[in-house]
Amino acid sequence: MAAMATFGAFAAVVVMAAASLRKDAPEHFALLDIGLTGVATHKITRIITKDSVTSPLRAPFTRYKEPGGPAEVMEDVRGSGVKHAVGELITCPFCLSPWVATALTGGLVIAPRFTRAVTAVFSAVALSDHLQLTYAKQQQAAG
């Protein structure tokens, strides 16, 4: 319940920030913005929740379990109460995605040029990851 209330407060802050800057949400978002935001949300949440490089940020809330996918780790959540809730959020890409998507969508309203640059970068990284994995799989199949 507290996590849902916190997310609601986060979304309200995004809306209030847009309102204070007198930024109106568009009547609709371009399909390209939606696509880039979706791909960027996927990549950003994987980096935050699973990337081995960001594991020190998760360490206060998690315990290393085992390797995950390429450059990823699996971790168990530790602690109780707020500590456990934060651990669940920062180890679950599905749980974190609404937060990241809300931030990026708010960014499209408040600072669209900057946000489009961010979504383009992380979408390109996601595409690159896909190509790297496909290449590695094809190398294994050929060898």
PyMOL commands that set and color helices and strands:
alter all, ss='L'
color gray80, all
select helices_A, chain A and resi 2-20+31-50+52-61+81-91+93-110+112-142
alter helices_A, ss='H'
color red, helices_A
select strands_A, chain A and resi 62-67+73-77
alter strands_A, ss='S'
color yellow, strands_A
deselect
rebuild
show_as cartoon
